[in-house]
């Protein structure tokens, strides 16, 4: 498990946990950052990240990305899971 700030352009990641104050967690959940969500990294520069989340393109700052804990996902594993 690592913070979203560690992803690179092109990575796929699964949200594991969102930390922070209740209002921050609610805001991120409203944007689609909930446990189990797969995110696709479009661009990552100095910790600020643009990504696809549930058919939407979002930008998050380094501060917000630090609160989103993820695990990297292999595209092949994701494709296998969708086929089965």
LINVENVEN-V496730 format. One record per pair of residues at least 24 apart in sequence whose C-alpha atoms are under 6 Angstrom apart, sorted by the first residue. I is the first residue (numbers start at 1). J is the second residue. If there is no record, write none. Layout:
I&J + I&J
This chain:
1&70 + 1&71 + 2&69 + 2&70 + 3&66 + 3&68 + 3&69 + 3&70 + 4&65 + 4&68 + 4&69 + 5&47 + 5&65 + 5&66 + 8&44 + 9&41 + 9&42 + 9&43 + 9&44 + 10&41 + 11&41 + 12&39 + 12&40 + 12&72 + 12&73 + 13&38 + 13&39 + 13&71 + 13&72 + 13&73 + 14&38 + 14&70 + 14&71 + 15&70 + 16&69 + 16&70 + 17&69 + 18&67 + 18&68 + 19&67
